[in-house]
Amino acid sequence: MKKLRAMALILFLGACSLFLAYRFSQSPGPGQGGQESPQTTDAHCNQGLWQYIYNPGRLQVLSPCISVTGAVEEVRKEADGDVHIRFHLDQQFTALLNEKNIARQYGDLVLEPICQGRVRQADAAEPCSQYNGPYFEPVVGQRYLVWGAYVHDADHGWNELHPVTSMQPIETIFE
């Protein structure tokens, strides 16, 4: 009977050790928070911005709030008042891209800050009429930490952050 209890105790302790080893191997270490995959937290994304998006049904939400880092490649004003930004992602975020991002956006993720300029598209005028920010002035070549909803744009077929909630410039440090 003592041998059976001892064997059960050893198996139990072994199982606990394996469980703890697995849990710690899945947790990012200090300072590794966003290095492997996009950070997600609703505290950084203003879900109220969705009321200013025209025809939101075209956007399939893949994740309601993520962050990515990279550099602005191109900035273009759209007729709906949004700004279309081609954003070259840092290597650890490239899994967010699909074949349309590769083929039609030169391998970049699309960022769409909403209601940033004059609206020239009739069906977008009403949603943007009460918009009061945030506003962004992205600079080509500048690196940013960007927060927003990660969506699939069914009209175009590519993935994007839409709406963008935050764009914080990142300083590049060379050692």
PATI-438319 format. One record per residue: residue number from 1; residue in one letter; x, z, y of N, C-alpha, C in turn. Coordinates in Angstrom, 2 decimals. Example, Ala and Ser with C-alpha at 12.3 -4.5 7.8 and 13.67 -1.06 7.14 Angstrom:
BEGIN
- resi  resn  n_px  n_pz  n_py  ca_px  ca_pz  ca_py  c_px  c_pz  c_py
- 1  A  13.19  7.80  -5.69  12.30  7.80  -4.50  13.20  7.80  -3.30
- 2  S  12.85  7.08  -2.25  13.67  7.14  -1.06  12.90  7.87  0.03
END
This chain:
BEGIN
- resi  resn  n_px  n_pz  n_py  ca_px  ca_pz  ca_py  c_px  c_pz  c_py
- 1  M  0.82  0.00  -1.19  0.00  0.00  0.00  0.87  0.00  1.26
- 2  K  1.99  0.77  1.24  2.88  0.81  2.40  3.51  -0.55  2.63
- 3  K  3.84  -1.25  1.54  4.44  -2.57  1.67  3.45  -3.55  2.31
- 4  L  2.18  -3.45  1.96  1.15  -4.32  2.52  0.97  -4.06  4.02
- 5  R  0.95  -2.80  4.43  0.84  -2.45  5.86  2.07  -2.92  6.63
- 6  A  3.23  -2.71  6.03  4.47  -3.15  6.68  4.47  -4.67  6.85
- 7  M  4.04  -5.41  5.84  3.98  -6.86  5.91  2.97  -7.30  6.97
- 8  A  1.82  -6.67  7.03  0.80  -6.99  8.03  1.33  -6.72  9.44
- 9  L  2.03  -5.62  9.63  2.61  -5.28  10.92  3.65  -6.32  11.33
- 10  I  4.49  -6.73  10.42  5.51  -7.74  10.71  4.86  -9.07  11.08
- 11  L  3.84  -9.48  10.34  3.13  -10.72  10.67  2.45  -10.63  12.04
- 12  F  1.83  -9.50  12.32  1.18  -9.30  13.61  2.19  -9.39  14.76
- 13  L  3.32  -8.69  14.63  4.35  -8.72  15.67  4.93  -10.13  15.83
- 14  G  5.12  -10.83  14.73  5.61  -12.21  14.79  4.64  -13.12  15.52
- 15  A  3.35  -12.97  15.22  2.33  -13.78  15.88  2.29  -13.49  17.38
- 16  C  2.39  -12.22  17.75  2.41  -11.84  19.17  3.62  -12.44  19.86
- 17  S  4.77  -12.39  19.21  6.00  -12.96  19.78  5.86  -14.45  20.01
- 18  L  5.31  -15.17  19.03  5.10  -16.61  19.17  4.13  -16.91  20.30
- 19  F  3.06  -16.14  20.39  2.09  -16.35  21.47  2.74  -16.17  22.84
- 20  L  3.49  -15.08  23.01  4.16  -14.83  24.30  5.18  -15.90  24.61
- 21  A  5.94  -16.33  23.63  6.92  -17.39  23.84  6.23  -18.67  24.29
- 22  Y  5.10  -19.00  23.67  4.34  -20.19  24.05  3.81  -20.07  25.49
- 23  R  3.21  -18.92  25.82  2.65  -18.72  27.17  3.72  -18.86  28.25
- 24  F  4.88  -18.25  28.04  5.94  -18.31  29.04  6.54  -19.70  29.14
- 25  S  6.54  -20.46  28.06  7.08  -21.82  28.11  6.14  -22.75  28.87
- 26  Q  4.85  -22.41  28.97  3.87  -23.23  29.67  3.77  -22.90  31.15
- 27  S  4.29  -21.76  31.58  4.21  -21.33  32.97  5.42  -21.85  33.73
- 28  P  5.22  -22.38  34.97  6.37  -22.78  35.75  7.18  -21.56  36.18
- 29  G  8.46  -21.73  36.22  9.34  -20.65  36.67  9.31  -20.51  38.17
- 30  P  10.06  -19.57  38.72  10.10  -19.38  40.16  10.57  -20.64  40.86
- 31  G  9.86  -21.03  41.91  10.25  -22.18  42.70  9.92  -23.53  42.06
- 32  Q  9.21  -23.53  40.94  8.89  -24.79  40.28  7.42  -25.15  40.43
- 33  G  6.69  -24.50  41.32  5.25  -24.65  41.42  4.72  -26.06  41.43
- 34  G  5.25  -26.99  42.20  4.69  -28.33  42.26  5.63  -29.38  41.75
- 35  Q  6.65  -29.01  41.02  7.65  -29.98  40.64  7.24  -30.84  39.46
- 36  E  6.44  -30.34  38.55  6.11  -31.08  37.35  4.82  -31.88  37.50
- 37  S  3.86  -31.36  38.23  2.58  -32.03  38.36  1.94  -31.60  39.67
- 38  P  0.89  -32.30  40.09  0.25  -31.95  41.36  -0.28  -30.52  41.35
- 39  Q  -0.10  -29.83  42.46  -0.69  -28.51  42.65  -2.17  -28.71  42.90
- 40  T  -2.99  -27.80  42.41  -4.42  -27.88  42.67  -4.92  -26.54  43.16
- 41  T  -5.60  -26.57  44.28  -6.26  -25.38  44.80  -7.28  -25.81  45.84
- 42  D  -8.49  -25.34  45.70  -9.54  -25.70  46.64  -9.34  -25.09  48.02
- 43  A  -8.48  -24.07  48.14  -8.25  -23.44  49.43  -7.61  -24.41  50.42
- 44  H  -6.91  -25.42  49.94  -6.23  -26.37  50.81  -7.07  -27.61  51.13
- 45  C  -8.22  -27.74  50.50  -9.05  -28.93  50.69  -10.41  -28.55  51.26
- 46  N  -10.76  -29.19  52.34  -12.03  -28.95  53.01  -13.10  -29.85  52.39
- 47  Q  -13.92  -29.29  51.51  -14.95  -30.07  50.83  -16.03  -30.54  51.81
- 48  G  -16.11  -29.93  52.97  -17.07  -30.34  53.99  -16.79  -31.73  54.55
- 49  L  -15.57  -32.25  54.35  -15.24  -33.58  54.86  -16.01  -34.69  54.14
- 50  W  -16.52  -34.40  52.95  -17.26  -35.41  52.20  -18.50  -35.91  52.95
- 51  Q  -19.07  -35.10  53.84  -20.26  -35.54  54.58  -19.96  -36.68  55.55
- 52  Y  -18.68  -36.91  55.84  -18.29  -37.97  56.78  -17.84  -39.26  56.08
- 53  I  -17.92  -39.29  54.77  -17.51  -40.48  54.02  -18.73  -41.37  53.82
- 54  Y  -18.60  -42.63  54.22  -19.72  -43.55  53.98  -19.70  -43.97  52.51
- 55  N  -20.85  -44.11  51.92  -21.01  -44.53  50.53  -20.08  -43.76  49.58
- 56  P  -20.20  -42.43  49.52  -19.30  -41.65  48.67  -19.46  -41.92  47.18
- 57  G  -20.54  -42.56  46.77  -20.76  -42.87  45.38  -19.73  -43.82  44.79
- 58  R  -19.01  -44.55  45.63  -17.97  -45.47  45.15  -16.71  -44.75  44.73
- 59  L  -16.61  -43.44  45.08  -15.42  -42.65  44.79  -15.69  -41.71  43.62
- 60  Q  -15.01  -41.94  42.51  -15.14  -41.08  41.33  -14.08  -39.99  41.45
- 61  V  -14.51  -38.73  41.56  -13.58  -37.61  41.74  -12.85  -37.33  40.42
- 62  L  -11.53  -37.46  40.46  -10.70  -37.15  39.31  -10.22  -35.71  39.37
- 63  S  -9.99  -35.21  40.59  -9.66  -33.80  40.84  -10.06  -33.50  42.28
- 64  P  -10.81  -32.43  42.52  -11.31  -32.18  43.88  -10.24  -31.81  44.89
- 65  C  -9.07  -31.39  44.42  -8.04  -30.96  45.38  -6.67  -30.95  44.71
- 66  I  -5.78  -31.82  45.17  -4.40  -31.81  44.68  -3.43  -31.98  45.85
- 67  S  -2.18  -31.69  45.60  -1.14  -31.98  46.58  -0.11  -32.88  45.94
- 68  V  0.48  -33.74  46.77  1.55  -34.63  46.34  2.60  -34.70  47.45
- 69  T  3.78  -35.15  47.08  4.83  -35.39  48.08  5.32  -36.81  47.92
- 70  G  5.83  -37.35  49.02  6.34  -38.71  49.03  6.58  -39.15  50.46
- 71  A  6.65  -40.47  50.65  6.94  -41.03  51.98  5.95  -42.14  52.32
- 72  V  5.61  -42.23  53.59  4.69  -43.26  54.09  5.41  -44.61  54.09
- 73  E  4.78  -45.59  53.45  5.33  -46.95  53.40  4.66  -47.86  54.44
- 74  E  3.33  -47.68  54.62  2.58  -48.56  55.53  1.34  -47.82  56.01
- 75  V  0.97  -48.06  57.26  -0.23  -47.47  57.85  -1.07  -48.60  58.43
- 76  R  -2.37  -48.61  58.07  -3.26  -49.67  58.52  -4.61  -49.07  58.89
- 77  K  -5.14  -49.45  60.05  -6.47  -49.00  60.46  -7.52  -49.87  59.78
- 78  E  -8.58  -49.21  59.29  -9.65  -49.90  58.59  -10.90  -49.99  59.47
- 79  A  -11.78  -50.93  59.15  -13.02  -51.13  59.91  -13.94  -49.92  59.84
- 80  D  -13.84  -49.13  58.75  -14.73  -47.96  58.61  -14.23  -46.74  59.38
- 81  G  -13.14  -46.90  60.15  -12.59  -45.80  60.93  -11.52  -45.02  60.20
- 82  D  -11.39  -45.25  58.90  -10.36  -44.57  58.12  -8.99  -45.23  58.37
- 83  V  -7.95  -44.52  57.98  -6.61  -45.08  57.99  -6.20  -45.26  56.53
- 84  H  -5.73  -46.45  56.20  -5.26  -46.78  54.85  -3.74  -46.62  54.87
- 85  I  -3.24  -45.67  54.08  -1.81  -45.39  54.04  -1.30  -45.70  52.64
- 86  R  -0.28  -46.55  52.55  0.43  -46.73  51.28  1.51  -45.66  51.25
- 87  F  1.44  -44.81  50.21  2.28  -43.62  50.12  3.13  -43.71  48.86
- 88  H  4.45  -43.81  49.04  5.37  -43.88  47.91  5.59  -42.47  47.37
- 89  L  5.05  -42.22  46.18  5.09  -40.88  45.59  6.48  -40.52  45.09
- 90  D  6.81  -39.24  45.15  7.99  -38.74  44.48  7.78  -38.91  42.97
- 91  Q  8.88  -39.05  42.26  8.86  -39.40  40.83  7.89  -38.57  39.99
- 92  Q  7.81  -37.25  40.25  6.99  -36.39  39.39  5.49  -36.64  39.54
- 93  F  5.08  -37.47  40.50  3.66  -37.73  40.72  3.22  -39.14  40.31
- 94  T  4.12  -39.95  39.78  3.78  -41.35  39.50  2.69  -41.52  38.44
- 95  A  2.44  -40.51  37.63  1.35  -40.60  36.64  -0.02  -40.71  37.31
- 96  L  -0.12  -40.43  38.61  -1.38  -40.55  39.33  -1.76  -42.00  39.61
- 97  L  -0.82  -42.91  39.44  -1.05  -44.32  39.73  -1.70  -45.02  38.54
- 98  N  -2.51  -46.04  38.83  -3.05  -46.89  37.76  -2.55  -48.32  37.97
- 99  E  -3.01  -49.24  37.14  -2.52  -50.62  37.20  -2.82  -51.30  38.52
- 100  K  -3.95  -50.95  39.17  -4.28  -51.56  40.47  -3.37  -51.01  41.57
- 101  N  -2.98  -49.73  41.48  -2.01  -49.20  42.43  -0.70  -49.98  42.30
- 102  I  -0.31  -50.26  41.06  0.95  -50.97  40.82  0.85  -52.41  41.34
- 103  A  -0.21  -53.12  40.95  -0.34  -54.54  41.26  -0.74  -54.83  42.71
- 104  R  -1.66  -54.04  43.27  -2.21  -54.38  44.59  -1.74  -53.48  45.72
- 105  Q  -1.11  -52.35  45.37  -0.61  -51.43  46.40  0.90  -51.23  46.27
- 106  Y  1.56  -52.16  45.60  3.03  -52.17  45.48  3.56  -50.88  44.86
- 107  G  2.81  -50.30  43.92  3.25  -49.08  43.24  3.04  -47.81  44.05
- 108  D  2.23  -47.88  45.08  1.99  -46.71  45.94  0.60  -46.13  45.71
- 109  L  0.46  -44.84  46.02  -0.85  -44.20  46.05  -1.45  -44.45  47.42
- 110  V  -2.74  -44.69  47.47  -3.43  -44.88  48.74  -3.88  -43.52  49.25
- 111  L  -3.60  -43.24  50.52  -4.13  -42.06  51.21  -5.15  -42.56  52.21
- 112  E  -6.28  -41.86  52.31  -7.33  -42.26  53.26  -7.78  -41.09  54.12
- 113  P  -7.06  -40.82  55.21  -7.63  -39.90  56.20  -8.87  -40.56  56.80
- 114  I  -9.96  -39.84  56.85  -11.23  -40.44  57.27  -11.46  -40.31  58.77
- 115  C  -12.27  -41.26  59.30  -12.77  -41.23  60.68  -11.66  -40.99  61.69
- 116  Q  -10.58  -41.72  61.57  -9.41  -41.52  62.44  -9.41  -42.42  63.66
- 117  G  -10.21  -43.46  63.65  -10.20  -44.41  64.77  -11.57  -44.99  65.01
- 118  R  -11.58  -46.05  65.82  -12.82  -46.72  66.17  -13.48  -47.30  64.91
- 119  V  -14.77  -47.08  64.78  -15.53  -47.58  63.63  -16.13  -48.93  64.00
- 120  R  -15.78  -49.96  63.22  -16.28  -51.31  63.44  -17.18  -51.78  62.30
- 121  Q  -17.51  -50.87  61.40  -18.32  -51.19  60.22  -19.63  -50.42  60.34
- 122  A  -20.75  -51.13  60.37  -22.06  -50.54  60.66  -22.41  -49.35  59.76
- 123  D  -22.20  -49.48  58.44  -22.63  -48.41  57.54  -21.72  -47.18  57.59
- 124  A  -20.61  -47.26  58.30  -19.72  -46.11  58.44  -19.90  -45.40  59.78
- 125  A  -20.63  -46.02  60.69  -20.78  -45.45  62.04  -21.47  -44.09  62.02
- 126  E  -22.56  -43.95  61.30  -23.29  -42.69  61.26  -22.47  -41.55  60.66
- 127  P  -21.85  -41.72  59.49  -21.07  -40.60  58.93  -19.94  -40.14  59.85
- 128  C  -19.30  -41.05  60.57  -18.18  -40.67  61.43  -18.60  -40.16  62.80
- 129  S  -19.88  -40.32  63.16  -20.32  -40.00  64.53  -20.14  -38.52  64.89
- 130  Q  -20.22  -37.62  63.94  -20.10  -36.19  64.22  -18.74  -35.60  63.79
- 131  Y  -17.83  -36.44  63.35  -16.53  -35.98  62.84  -15.70  -35.39  63.97
- 132  N  -15.07  -34.23  63.69  -14.22  -33.60  64.71  -12.86  -33.15  64.14
- 133  G  -12.37  -33.86  63.17  -11.02  -33.58  62.66  -11.02  -33.07  61.25
- 134  P  -9.88  -33.04  60.64  -8.54  -33.17  61.22  -8.15  -34.63  61.48
- 135  Y  -7.20  -34.78  62.43  -6.65  -36.08  62.79  -5.17  -36.10  62.42
- 136  F  -4.70  -37.26  62.00  -3.32  -37.40  61.57  -2.66  -38.59  62.26
- 137  E  -1.37  -38.49  62.47  -0.58  -39.60  63.01  0.61  -39.84  62.10
- 138  P  0.36  -40.46  60.93  1.45  -40.65  59.98  2.51  -41.61  60.51
- 139  V  3.75  -41.33  60.18  4.89  -42.12  60.63  5.51  -42.81  59.42
- 140  V  5.67  -44.12  59.48  6.29  -44.87  58.39  7.70  -44.35  58.17
- 141  G  8.03  -44.08  56.90  9.35  -43.57  56.53  9.41  -42.05  56.45
- 142  Q  8.46  -41.36  57.07  8.44  -39.89  57.06  7.95  -39.39  55.71
- 143  R  8.57  -38.33  55.22  8.12  -37.66  53.99  7.08  -36.61  54.35
- 144  Y  6.07  -36.45  53.48  4.98  -35.50  53.71  4.60  -34.77  52.43
- 145  L  4.05  -33.58  52.62  3.28  -32.87  51.61  1.83  -33.13  51.99
- 146  V  1.06  -33.73  51.08  -0.31  -34.16  51.39  -1.29  -33.50  50.43
- 147  W  -2.41  -33.01  50.99  -3.49  -32.42  50.20  -4.73  -33.28  50.37
- 148  G  -5.51  -33.41  49.29  -6.77  -34.13  49.38  -7.43  -34.25  48.02
- 149  A  -8.60  -34.88  48.01  -9.31  -35.13  46.76  -8.70  -36.36  46.09
- 150  Y  -8.36  -36.23  44.80  -7.81  -37.33  44.02  -8.98  -38.07  43.41
- 151  V  -9.17  -39.33  43.81  -10.33  -40.10  43.40  -9.93  -41.48  42.89
- 152  H  -10.85  -42.08  42.15  -10.74  -43.49  41.76  -11.72  -44.27  42.62
- 153  D  -11.23  -45.23  43.39  -12.09  -46.06  44.23  -12.62  -47.20  43.38
- 154  A  -13.89  -47.10  42.99  -14.49  -48.10  42.10  -14.59  -49.47  42.75
- 155  D  -14.72  -49.53  44.08  -14.81  -50.83  44.76  -13.50  -51.60  44.68
- 156  H  -12.37  -50.90  44.74  -11.06  -51.56  44.75  -10.31  -51.43  43.43
- 157  G  -10.62  -50.38  42.66  -10.00  -50.20  41.35  -8.75  -49.35  41.34
- 158  W  -8.29  -48.88  42.49  -7.08  -48.06  42.52  -7.42  -46.60  42.73
- 159  N  -6.43  -45.75  42.53  -6.57  -44.31  42.76  -6.06  -43.98  44.15
- 160  E  -6.63  -42.93  44.73  -6.24  -42.53  46.09  -6.55  -41.07  46.33
- 161  L  -6.00  -40.54  47.43  -6.44  -39.24  47.96  -7.41  -39.57  49.07
- 162  H  -8.66  -39.14  48.92  -9.72  -39.53  49.85  -10.85  -38.50  49.75
- 163  P  -11.10  -37.69  50.72  -10.44  -37.64  52.02  -9.13  -36.83  51.96
- 164  V  -8.25  -37.16  52.87  -7.01  -36.38  53.04  -7.35  -35.19  53.91
- 165  T  -6.94  -34.01  53.49  -7.22  -32.78  54.23  -6.04  -32.32  55.06
- 166  S  -4.82  -32.57  54.56  -3.63  -32.07  55.24  -2.46  -33.01  54.99
- 167  M  -1.66  -33.25  56.03  -0.40  -34.00  55.92  0.66  -33.21  56.68
- 168  Q  1.55  -32.57  55.94  2.60  -31.77  56.56  3.94  -32.46  56.39
- 169  P  4.63  -32.77  57.49  5.94  -33.42  57.38  6.92  -32.53  56.60
- 170  I  7.77  -33.18  55.82  8.81  -32.49  55.06  10.16  -32.94  55.58
- 171  E  11.01  -32.00  55.87  12.37  -32.36  56.29  13.18  -32.72  55.07
- 172  T  13.95  -33.79  55.17  14.84  -34.17  54.08  16.19  -33.53  54.36
- 173  I  16.67  -32.78  53.38  17.95  -32.09  53.52  18.95  -32.74  52.58
- 174  F  20.04  -33.22  53.14  21.09  -33.83  52.34  22.19  -32.82  52.16
- 175  E  22.66  -32.69  50.93  23.74  -31.72  50.65  25.02  -32.45  50.37
END
